[in-house]
Amino acid sequence: MNKQISILHQDVPKGTRGYIESRLDAMHLFGNRLDSLTARLDCTHEEHEVELIAGVGGAGTIVAKATTTTLMGALDEAIDRMTCQLRKVHDKRTNRH
């Protein structure tokens, strides 16, 4: 799985970057169909936006966005949304066969 983290308009401390990478690594639980995972972080005027883009083999591309006042809150919300969508794709694939 290819991971990519893009941080726009702001530097994020190394500890935060490590936390983001560890949360993205947990996405491997949905099988080997997860080809790529990109996280885009943006901070504008006290709002933090996180956009996660996952390339899922055979299912296309899945996007989850979240905007809150804290970076960690936006990250957690976007990961929860992505997890729900990946679980849905996984369940469709396993129930079909």
PLY file of the C-alpha trace (Angstrom):
ply
format ascii 1.0
element vertex 97
property float x
property float y
property float z
element edge 96
property int vertex1
property int vertex2
end_header
0.00 0.00 0.00
1.36 3.40 -0.98
0.92 6.11 1.65
1.30 9.80 1.03
0.80 12.68 3.45
0.49 16.22 2.07
0.47 19.15 4.45
-0.57 22.47 2.94
0.21 25.93 4.35
1.65 24.76 7.67
4.37 22.63 9.19
3.19 19.82 11.42
5.42 18.54 14.25
7.11 15.16 13.80
5.03 13.59 16.55
1.82 14.53 14.77
3.12 13.20 11.47
4.01 9.90 13.18
0.53 9.69 14.68
-1.04 10.26 11.26
1.13 7.54 9.71
0.22 5.06 12.45
-3.50 5.73 11.97
-3.14 5.25 8.21
-1.23 1.99 8.74
-4.25 0.60 10.59
-6.23 0.75 7.34
-4.48 -2.43 6.11
-7.10 -4.44 8.00
-9.41 -4.19 5.00
-7.37 -6.63 2.96
-4.84 -6.24 0.22
-7.26 -4.43 -2.11
-6.23 -1.06 -0.68
-3.74 0.15 -3.29
-3.01 3.69 -2.15
-3.95 6.05 0.63
-3.38 9.81 0.50
-3.95 12.25 3.36
-4.17 15.98 2.64
-4.08 18.32 5.62
-4.89 22.01 5.36
-5.15 24.76 7.96
-6.93 28.02 7.17
-8.15 30.62 9.71
-8.56 28.31 12.70
-10.18 25.54 10.62
-8.41 22.29 9.96
-9.45 20.21 6.98
-8.41 16.61 6.39
-9.12 14.80 3.14
-8.40 11.09 2.79
-8.33 9.50 -0.65
-8.13 5.72 -0.97
-7.57 3.79 -4.17
-9.40 0.49 -3.82
-8.76 -2.15 -6.44
-11.95 -2.92 -8.34
-14.04 -0.42 -6.38
-12.50 2.82 -7.63
-11.62 5.75 -5.40
-13.09 6.57 -2.01
-12.90 10.09 -0.52
-13.57 11.16 3.07
-13.40 14.82 4.19
-13.70 16.42 7.60
-13.36 20.01 8.81
-13.15 20.99 12.49
-11.35 23.49 14.71
-8.65 20.98 15.74
-6.35 18.92 13.55
-6.73 15.73 15.58
-10.51 16.06 15.60
-10.61 16.45 11.83
-8.24 13.52 11.39
-10.27 11.23 13.64
-13.52 12.19 11.93
-12.10 11.63 8.43
-10.64 8.26 9.44
-13.99 7.19 10.91
-15.75 8.13 7.67
-13.14 6.32 5.57
-13.38 3.24 7.78
-17.16 3.10 7.33
-16.83 3.35 3.55
-14.08 0.72 3.39
-16.10 -1.62 5.62
-19.07 -1.20 3.28
-16.96 -2.09 0.23
-15.43 -5.04 2.08
-18.84 -6.34 3.18
-20.24 -6.07 -0.34
-17.31 -8.04 -1.70
-17.46 -10.80 0.92
-21.25 -11.17 0.92
-21.41 -11.40 -2.85
-19.36 -14.61 -3.02
0 1
1 2
2 3
3 4
4 5
5 6
6 7
7 8
8 9
9 10
10 11
11 12
12 13
13 14
14 15
15 16
16 17
17 18
18 19
19 20
20 21
21 22
22 23
23 24
24 25
25 26
26 27
27 28
28 29
29 30
30 31
31 32
32 33
33 34
34 35
35 36
36 37
37 38
38 39
39 40
40 41
41 42
42 43
43 44
44 45
45 46
46 47
47 48
48 49
49 50
50 51
51 52
52 53
53 54
54 55
55 56
56 57
57 58
58 59
59 60
60 61
61 62
62 63
63 64
64 65
65 66
66 67
67 68
68 69
69 70
70 71
71 72
72 73
73 74
74 75
75 76
76 77
77 78
78 79
79 80
80 81
81 82
82 83
83 84
84 85
85 86
86 87
87 88
88 89
89 90
90 91
91 92
92 93
93 94
94 95
95 96
